[in-house]
Amino acid sequence: MLLTRETLPEAIPDIATLDELLCRPSQALIDDLRSVDGDIMILGVAGKMGPTLAGLAKAALPDRNIIGVARFSEAGVKDWLQARGIETIPCDLLDEAAIKGLPRVKNIVFMAGRKFGAEGDLSLTWAMNAHVPALVAQAFAGSRIVAFSTGCVYPFVPVNGKGSGEDMAPNPPGEYAQSCVGRERMFEYFSRKLSTPGRLFRLNYAIDMRYGVLHDIASKVLAGKPIDVSLGHVNFIWQGDAAAQALRCLAHCDTPTSPINVSGHEILAARDLAVKFGQLFGRAPVIAGKEEPTAWLTDTSQAVKLFGLPIVDTDQLIRWTADWVSRSMPSLGKPTKYEVRDGRY
C-alpha cells in the first residue's frame, strides 16, 4: 500500500503498525528514487531516525541494495534492519581506515553525529560532527551525499516571521550547534574541491510516537508537569515525511552541495499545543515561563516547492500522539530538549 493522506490510519495501535507506517513509501518517493542510479548506503543508521530511513528506502526500491552502517551498540537494531532485507556493516566512523574499507556506492545518506551529552565531551562532539564528515566527504567524493544537519545552525529569529531561510548565515549559540556548522562546512569544502553533488539537510524536530516535541508536551500535560514555554514556538514534521524528503534529496543534489530546510511549514506555539492536549486529556496544562520573542524556526518554502506539503499534518500528529501517550505506549526516553535556549545539550 502506498502512503497517501487517504490511507492514513485513525490511530496507531502498536509498534509494528508504527514501523510499517514509517516505512511506507509514497509514489513521489518511488519516482524520485527510480530517477537516481545506484545503491544507497546510510552512515549512522542506528540512531532514532536511521532505521526508518533505511526501511523506507528498501520499501521504495526493493530491487536495490540498501546498506546500513553503524557501530550497532544498541541491541536489536541490526536484527530489525536485516529482517527487512537491509545489509548491515559494523563500522566506527571515527576510524579512517574503516571508512576507506566501506563499499563505494553511488548514494550516501550521512546521519552520524552527536547531540545529547554534547557538553559532556566537547572534543568528541567536534570529532563526530566535523572530523568524521571530512573523512566521509573525501572517501565518497564520487557519490551523491545527502548530509543530515539541523535548523540549530541558524540564529534565533522572530516568532512572528517566516523563520530562517537557507540564505541566512549560520550563527548559532552553543558549541553543539557550532559543531554542526563545522559539519556543513566540511561537506561544503570537499564538495567544492572534489565536485561532489549533495544536499545539507537542515531538519527541525522529526516526530515519532515514541519521541519528539509533541510526545514531550503531551506526556507533561498528562502527568500534570509544568511546560516551559520560554522557547515557545517550534516547527516539526512526521518522521516518515522527513525520511522521505531526505531520500528524495538524492534526486535533487547540487554541485557544490547546498542547504535545504526540512520541517513542518507551520510555526506552532508550545502553549497552544499544550492546550490542545489538555482538551483531549480533559485536564488543564501547567504552563511555566513566558514566551520569548525569538526561537529556532525555519522557512521550508524550498522543500515545499520541491516535495509538496508533508503527507501527515499537525492535527493528525496531535491525535496520534494523544492516543499513544494516553495508553502509556513505549517511549524512547529521549526528550528533544526543544525548550533549551543556550544550545547546551
C-alpha positions in Angstrom: 0.0 0.0 0.0 1.3 3.4 -0.9 1.4 6.2 1.6 -1.3 8.9 0.9 -3.4 11.2 3.1 -6.3 8.9 2.3 -4.6 5.8 3.6 -3.5 7.2 7.0 -5.0 5.3 10.0 -7.1 7.0 12.6 -4.8 5.7 15.3 -1.6 3.7 15.6 -2.3 0.7 17.9 1.2 -0.7 18.3 4.9 -0.5 17.4 4.5 -3.0 14.5 1.9 -0.7 12.9 4.1 2.3 13.6 7.1 0.7 11.9 5.0 -0.3 8.9 3.6 3.3 8.5 7.0 4.9 8.9 8.4 2.7 6.2 5.5 3.0 3.7 6.6 4.9 0.6 4.7 7.4 -1.5 4.6 7.3 -5.2 6.5 10.5 -5.3 9.4 8.9 -3.3 9.4 5.9 -5.6 9.5 8.1 -8.7 12.4 10.3 -7.4 14.5 7.3 -6.3 14.0 5.5 -9.6 15.4 8.5 -11.3 18.7 8.1 -9.4 21.0 5.2 -10.3 22.9 3.0 -7.8 22.6 1.6 -4.4 22.1 3.6 -1.1 24.3 3.5 2.0 23.2 5.1 5.2 26.1 6.1 7.5 25.0 6.3 11.2 21.9 4.2 10.5 21.4 3.1 14.2 20.1 6.4 15.5 16.4 7.4 16.2 15.6 8.0 12.5 18.1 5.8 10.7 16.1 2.6 10.7 13.0 4.4 9.4 15.0 5.9 6.5 16.6 2.5 5.6 13.4 0.7 5.8 11.7 3.3 3.7 14.4 3.2 1.1 14.1 -0.6 0.8 10.4 -0.5 0.5 10.6 2.1 -2.3 13.5 0.3 -4.1 13.1 -3.4 -3.2 15.5 -4.4 -6.1 18.3 -2.1 -4.9 20.9 -2.8 -2.3 20.3 -0.7 0.8 23.2 -0.8 3.3 23.2 0.4 6.9 26.5 1.3 8.6 26.9 2.0 12.3 28.6 0.7 15.4 25.3 -1.1 16.3 25.9 -0.8 20.0 22.2 -0.8 20.8 20.6 -4.3 20.8 18.1 -5.2 18.2 18.7 -2.5 15.6 20.8 -4.8 13.3 18.3 -7.6 13.5 15.4 -5.1 12.7 17.3 -3.9 9.6 18.3 -7.4 8.4 14.7 -8.7 8.8 13.8 -6.0 6.2 16.4 -7.0 3.7 18.9 -4.3 4.6 22.6 -5.2 4.6 24.4 -4.1 7.7 28.1 -3.3 8.2 29.5 -2.6 11.6 31.9 0.4 11.5 33.3 3.0 13.8 33.2 6.1 11.7 36.0 7.7 13.7 38.3 5.0 12.2 39.6 6.4 8.9 40.8 3.0 7.8 37.3 1.5 8.4 35.7 4.2 6.3 38.1 3.6 3.5 37.1 -0.1 3.7 33.4 0.6 3.1 31.9 -0.3 -0.3 31.8 2.6 -2.8 28.2 3.2 -3.7 26.5 6.0 -5.7 24.3 7.3 -3.0 25.3 8.2 0.6 22.9 9.5 3.4 25.1 10.7 6.2 23.2 10.6 9.6 26.1 10.2 12.1 26.5 12.9 14.7 26.5 13.7 18.4 24.0 15.9 20.2 22.8 14.7 23.6 25.6 14.7 26.0 27.5 17.0 23.7 28.5 19.3 26.6 30.0 16.3 28.5 32.8 15.8 26.0 33.0 18.7 23.6 36.1 17.3 21.8 34.2 14.1 20.9 31.3 16.2 19.8 33.5 18.2 17.4 35.2 15.0 16.2 31.9 13.3 15.4 30.3 16.4 13.9 33.2 17.9 11.9 36.1 15.5 11.7 34.0 12.4 10.6 32.3 14.5 7.9 35.7 15.5 6.5 36.7 11.8 6.3 33.4 10.7 4.7 33.4 13.6 2.2 36.9 12.6 0.9 36.2 8.9 0.9 33.0 9.2 -1.1 33.9 12.1 -3.4 32.4 10.2 -6.3 29.0 9.7 -4.7 25.9 11.9 -4.1 25.9 12.8 -0.4 22.8 13.9 1.5 24.1 15.0 4.9 21.8 15.4 7.9 22.2 18.8 9.6 19.9 20.8 11.9 18.0 24.0 11.9 20.0 24.8 15.1 22.8 26.2 12.8 20.7 29.3 12.5 20.5 32.2 15.0 17.2 32.7 16.8 14.6 34.6 14.7 11.4 36.4 15.5 8.5 34.1 16.1 6.1 36.4 14.1 8.1 36.0 10.9 8.6 33.2 8.4 11.6 31.5 10.0 15.2 31.3 8.8 15.7 30.8 5.1 18.6 28.9 3.6 20.3 32.1 2.6 20.6 33.2 6.3 24.2 32.9 7.6 24.6 30.3 10.4 25.3 32.0 13.7 24.1 29.7 16.5 24.5 29.7 20.3 26.4 26.8 21.9 29.2 24.5 20.9 26.9 21.7 19.8 25.3 23.9 17.1 28.6 25.4 16.2 30.0 21.9 15.6 27.0 21.3 13.3 28.1 24.3 11.3 31.5 22.7 11.2 29.9 19.5 9.7 28.3 21.5 7.0 31.5 23.4 6.2 33.4 20.2 5.8 30.9 18.8 3.3 30.8 22.1 1.6 34.5 22.4 1.3 35.1 19.0 -0.1 32.0 19.2 -2.4 33.6 22.3 -3.9 37.1 20.8 -4.1 36.0 17.4 -5.4 32.9 18.4 -7.4 30.7 16.1 -5.2 27.0 16.7 -5.6 25.0 16.8 -2.4 22.5 18.5 0.0 22.8 19.7 3.6 19.5 18.5 5.2 18.7 21.0 7.9 16.0 19.2 9.8 13.9 20.6 12.7 12.3 18.1 15.0 11.1 14.8 13.5 8.1 13.3 15.2 7.6 9.7 16.1 5.0 8.4 18.5 7.9 7.4 20.9 9.6 10.8 21.0 9.5 14.3 19.7 8.2 17.7 20.7 4.6 16.5 20.7 5.5 13.5 22.8 7.3 15.7 25.3 4.4 18.2 25.6 1.7 15.5 25.7 3.5 13.5 28.4 3.9 16.5 30.6 0.2 17.6 30.2 -1.0 14.1 31.1 1.3 13.9 34.1 0.5 17.4 35.3 4.1 18.6 34.9 5.0 22.2 34.1 5.6 23.0 30.4 8.3 25.6 29.9 7.3 28.0 27.1 10.2 30.3 27.2 11.3 28.9 23.8 7.7 28.9 22.9 7.5 28.3 19.2 8.5 25.3 17.1 8.5 23.6 13.7 8.2 19.8 13.5 7.5 17.1 10.9 6.4 13.5 10.9 9.4 11.3 10.8 8.2 9.3 7.8 7.8 12.6 5.8 11.3 13.7 6.9 12.9 10.4 5.9 11.1 10.5 2.5 12.3 14.1 1.9 15.9 13.1 2.8 15.8 10.2 0.3 14.2 12.4 -2.4 17.1 14.9 -2.0 19.3 12.3 -3.7 17.4 13.3 -6.9 17.8 17.0 -6.2 21.5 17.3 -5.4 23.6 20.4 -6.2 27.3 20.8 -7.0 28.5 22.2 -4.8 26.3 21.0 -2.1 23.6 23.4 -0.8 21.3 23.6 2.3 17.6 22.8 2.4 15.3 23.4 5.4 13.0 20.5 6.3 10.3 20.7 8.8 6.6 21.4 9.0 5.5 24.5 7.2 3.7 25.9 10.2 5.2 27.8 13.2 3.4 26.5 16.2 3.2 27.8 19.8 4.0 25.3 22.5 1.3 26.9 24.7 -1.3 26.2 22.0 -0.2 22.6 21.6 -0.4 22.1 25.4 -3.9 23.5 25.4 -5.0 21.1 22.6 -3.6 18.1 24.5 -5.3 19.4 27.6 -8.6 19.4 25.8 -8.0 15.8 24.6 -7.0 14.6 28.0 -9.6 16.6 29.9 -7.1 18.5 32.1 -5.6 22.0 32.0 -1.9 22.1 31.2 0.5 23.6 33.7 2.4 26.4 31.9 5.7 27.8 33.2 7.7 30.8 32.0 6.9 33.4 29.4 7.4 33.2 25.6 10.5 34.9 24.3 10.1 36.9 21.0 12.6 34.7 19.2 13.1 31.0 18.6 14.8 28.4 16.4 12.5 28.4 13.4 12.9 27.6 9.7 11.2 28.6 6.5 10.6 25.4 4.5 9.4 27.1 1.3 12.1 25.5 -0.8 11.2 22.0 0.5 7.5 22.6 -0.1 8.3 23.7 -3.7 10.3 20.5 -4.3 8.3 17.9 -2.4 4.9 19.4 -1.7 3.4 19.6 1.8 4.1 16.8 4.3 1.6 14.0 4.0 0.9 13.8 7.7 -0.4 17.2 9.0 -0.3 18.7 12.5 -3.8 17.8 13.6 -3.2 14.1 12.7 0.0 14.1 14.6 -1.7 15.6 17.7 -4.4 13.0 17.6 -2.0 10.1 17.1 0.3 11.4 19.9 -2.6 11.9 22.4 -3.9 8.4 21.8 -0.4 6.9 22.1 0.6 8.7 25.3 -2.8 8.1 26.9 -2.4 4.4 26.5 1.1 4.5 28.1 2.7 3.1 25.0 6.5 2.9 24.7 8.7 5.9 24.8 12.4 6.1 23.8 13.0 8.2 26.9 14.9 10.8 24.8 13.4 14.3 25.3 14.1 16.7 22.4 15.1 19.5 24.8 13.3 21.8 22.3 13.0 24.4 25.1 16.8 24.8 25.5 17.8 28.3 24.5 21.6 28.3 25.3 22.5 25.5 22.9 23.8 23.3 25.8 22.6 19.7 25.4 
